[in-house]
Amino acid sequence: LARIAYDPGVDRLLFVGDLVNRGPKNVEVLRWAMAQGSRVQTVLGNHDTHLIARHIGATGAKRRDTLDDVLTAPDRDALVGWLRSQPLAVREGRHLVVHAGILPGLRADDVLARSAEVSAVLQGSDALTLLRIARERQPRRWDDSLTGLERVRVALQGFTVLRMVWRDGTPNLEYNGGPQGAPSGCRPWYTVDTELRAGTTMVFGHWAALGLHLGEAELGIDSGCVWGNALTAVRLGDRQVFQQPALEPNLGGGE
């Protein structure tokens, strides 16, 4: 924030998710983000939904979790409640911000509606069931005819864990390396159904192995800070890139 000269009286910050479980100061990050009010907007990432799942008892700890500071904080209900209220997608002008990706077959104009569907379940009584079945990671193509929790599960996985898709549009939810090492017949999600996103620039994170990616219609800004590389910000107005090298090497925190 110092490097980009963040001015809370003028600027608005859009985060691509994973505010937690990517380092040791989860509570400080969440309290700071909440205090910024409308000056900060984030979308939910897979580590954010993992925290929600742990908080409501939908899953247990992963080996590299760093979430105990949140789960034992006196204001944990407020912190996790704030996360649960965050969307899966945000539009800022011609930019559409998500954590991971957009499923093939899903039009850019429909993304906010699908985000709202997922958010409604995450904030309701079916959140525990949704987060449990989403952990099963059974990849499925998006289909507008999907209904119920299966519809929401497929959308949630696209928003939070998508990187690569097979030729038929089915997500490959296992591979997390760079595009150059992907299995034959697999390609990045943003290269598929590009006509459905015409006029929209996608902004996403999640894919550290991709690194900083400045495409014509997509901006991938996960530059692997948690692995000892750098944290990246892009000023959307002119695409100027700002980077802050990691202060601590390889903090881990799982995929």
C-alpha positions in Angstrom: 0.0 0.0 0.0 2.9 2.3 0.7 4.4 1.5 -2.7 1.2 2.4 -4.6 0.6 5.4 -2.3 -2.8 4.2 -1.3 -5.1 7.2 -0.4 -8.3 6.0 1.3 -9.9 9.3 0.5 -9.5 8.8 -3.3 -8.6 5.2 -4.1 -10.6 2.0 -4.2 -8.9 -1.4 -3.8 -10.1 -4.6 -5.4 -8.6 -7.8 -4.1 -8.7 -11.1 -6.0 -9.3 -13.2 -2.8 -7.3 -15.4 -0.4 -7.0 -12.7 2.2 -6.3 -15.5 4.7 -4.1 -18.6 5.0 -1.3 -17.1 2.9 0.8 -15.9 5.8 0.8 -15.4 9.5 -1.3 -12.3 10.1 -4.8 -13.3 9.0 -6.6 -11.4 11.8 -4.7 -8.2 11.1 -5.6 -8.4 7.4 -9.3 -9.1 8.0 -9.7 -6.3 10.6 -7.9 -3.9 8.4 -10.0 -4.8 5.3 -13.2 -4.5 7.4 -12.2 -1.1 8.7 -11.8 0.3 5.2 -15.5 0.0 4.5 -16.5 0.6 0.8 -12.9 1.6 -0.1 -12.0 -2.1 -0.1 -13.8 -4.8 -2.1 -12.6 -8.5 -2.2 -13.9 -11.6 -3.9 -13.8 -15.0 -2.1 -10.9 -17.3 -2.8 -10.5 -21.0 -2.0 -8.6 -20.2 1.2 -11.4 -17.8 2.3 -14.0 -20.5 1.8 -11.8 -23.0 3.6 -11.8 -20.7 6.6 -15.6 -20.4 6.4 -15.8 -24.2 6.2 -13.6 -24.7 9.2 -15.5 -22.1 11.2 -18.9 -23.8 10.6 -17.5 -27.3 11.0 -17.7 -28.4 7.4 -14.1 -29.5 7.3 -11.0 -29.9 9.4 -7.5 -28.4 9.3 -5.1 -28.9 6.4 -1.5 -29.6 7.1 -0.3 -26.1 6.2 -3.2 -24.1 7.6 -2.3 -20.8 9.3 -5.9 -20.0 10.4 -5.7 -20.6 14.2 -5.4 -16.9 14.9 -8.8 -16.3 13.3 -10.5 -19.3 14.7 -9.5 -18.4 18.3 -9.9 -14.6 18.0 -12.6 -13.0 20.2 -14.2 -11.4 17.2 -14.0 -14.5 15.0 -17.7 -14.6 14.3 -17.6 -11.0 13.0 -14.4 -11.7 10.9 -15.8 -14.8 9.3 -19.2 -13.3 8.9 -17.7 -10.4 7.0 -16.0 -12.9 4.7 -19.2 -14.8 4.1 -20.8 -11.6 3.0 -18.3 -11.0 0.2 -19.2 -11.9 -3.4 -17.5 -14.3 -5.8 -17.3 -11.8 -8.6 -17.2 -8.0 -8.9 -17.6 -5.8 -11.9 -15.6 -2.5 -12.1 -16.4 -0.8 -15.4 -15.2 -3.2 -18.2 -13.3 -5.3 -15.6 -14.7 -8.4 -14.1 -12.8 -9.6 -11.0 -12.9 -13.2 -9.7 -10.5 -15.3 -7.7 -9.8 -18.2 -10.1 -11.8 -18.2 -13.3 -15.0 -18.3 -15.3 -16.4 -21.7 -16.4 -16.6 -22.3 -20.2 -20.2 -21.7 -21.3 -20.8 -18.9 -18.8 -21.4 -15.5 -20.3 -19.7 -12.5 -18.7 -23.1 -10.8 -18.4 -24.3 -13.8 -16.2 -21.3 -14.0 -13.9 -22.7 -11.5 -11.3 -26.0 -13.4 -11.1 -24.1 -16.7 -10.6 -22.0 -15.0 -7.9 -25.2 -13.9 -6.1 -26.5 -17.5 -6.2 -23.4 -18.8 -4.5 -23.4 -16.0 -2.0 -27.0 -16.6 -1.0 -26.2 -20.2 -0.1 -22.9 -19.4 1.7 -24.8 -17.0 3.9 -27.7 -19.4 4.5 -28.4 -22.7 6.3 -27.1 -24.8 3.4 -23.6 -23.4 3.6 -22.2 -26.4 5.5 -23.6 -28.9 3.0 -22.4 -26.9 0.1 -18.8 -26.6 1.4 -18.7 -30.3 2.2 -19.8 -31.4 -1.3 -17.5 -28.8 -2.9 -14.5 -30.4 -1.3 -15.2 -33.6 -3.3 -14.0 -31.7 -6.4 -16.0 -33.7 -8.9 -15.4 -31.6 -12.0 -18.4 -30.8 -14.2 -19.1 -28.6 -17.1 -21.3 -25.6 -16.6 -24.8 -26.1 -17.8 -27.6 -23.5 -17.4 -30.0 -26.4 -16.7 -28.2 -27.3 -13.4 -30.3 -26.8 -10.3 -30.1 -26.8 -6.6 -26.8 -27.2 -4.7 -25.2 -29.0 -7.6 -25.6 -25.8 -9.7 -24.1 -23.7 -6.9 -21.3 -26.2 -6.3 -20.2 -26.2 -9.9 -20.3 -22.4 -10.0 -18.3 -22.1 -6.7 -15.6 -24.4 -7.9 -15.2 -22.3 -11.1 -14.9 -19.1 -9.2 -12.5 -20.4 -6.6 -10.3 -23.2 -8.0 -10.5 -23.2 -11.8 -7.2 -23.0 -13.8 -7.4 -25.4 -16.8 -10.1 -27.0 -18.8 -10.3 -30.1 -21.1 -11.3 -29.9 -24.7 -15.0 -30.5 -23.9 -15.0 -27.7 -21.3 -14.8 -29.9 -18.2 -12.5 -28.3 -15.6 -9.3 -30.0 -14.7 -9.3 -29.2 -10.9 -6.1 -31.2 -10.1 -3.4 -29.6 -12.2 -1.9 -26.5 -10.7 1.3 -26.0 -12.7 1.9 -23.6 -15.5 0.2 -23.8 -19.0 3.4 -25.0 -20.6 3.4 -28.2 -18.5 -0.3 -29.0 -18.7 -1.6 -32.4 -19.8 -2.3 -32.8 -23.5 -5.8 -31.6 -24.3 -5.9 -29.1 -21.5 -5.7 -25.3 -21.8 -6.2 -22.2 -19.7 -9.8 -21.4 -19.0 -9.4 -17.8 -20.3 -8.6 -19.2 -23.8 -12.0 -20.9 -24.1 -15.3 -19.3 -25.1 -13.6 -15.9 -25.4 -16.6 -14.6 -27.4 -18.8 -15.0 -24.4 -16.6 -12.4 -22.6 -16.1 -10.0 -25.5 -15.7 -6.4 -24.2 -14.8 -7.6 -20.7 -11.3 -7.8 -19.2 -11.0 -10.6 -16.6 -8.9 -10.0 -13.5 -8.0 -13.0 -11.4 -5.4 -14.5 -9.0 -5.1 -18.1 -7.7 -2.6 -19.3 -10.3 0.9 -18.7 -8.9 2.5 -21.0 -11.4 1.1 -18.8 -14.2 2.8 -15.8 -12.7 2.0 -12.2 -13.7 0.0 -12.5 -16.9 -1.0 -9.4 -18.8 -3.2 -10.6 -21.7 -5.4 -8.5 -24.0 -8.6 -9.6 -22.3 -7.3 -11.0 -19.0 -5.0 -10.0 -16.1 -3.6 -12.7 -13.9 -1.9 -11.1 -10.9 -1.0 -14.0 -8.6 2.8 -13.6 -8.7 3.5 -16.1 -5.8 4.3 -13.8 -2.9 3.5 -16.6 -0.5 6.2 -18.7 -2.2 8.8 -16.0 -1.7 8.2 -14.0 -4.9 6.3 -10.7 -5.0 2.9 -9.3 -4.4 1.4 -7.5 -7.4 -1.1 -4.7 -7.9 -2.3 -3.4 -11.3 -3.8 0.0 -11.7 -6.8 -0.7 -13.9 -6.9 2.7 -15.6 -3.6 2.4 -17.3 -2.4 -1.2 -16.5 0.6 0.1 -14.6 2.1 -2.7 -12.5 3.4 -2.4 -9.0 5.2 -5.2 -7.2 6.5 -5.6 -3.6 9.0 -8.4 -3.1 8.1 -10.9 -0.3 9.4 -9.9 3.1 9.6 -13.5 4.2 10.5 -16.6 2.1 8.0 -19.3 1.3 5.3 -19.1 3.9 3.4 -22.0 2.3 -0.2 -22.4 3.3 -1.2 -25.1 0.9 -2.7 -24.9 -2.6 
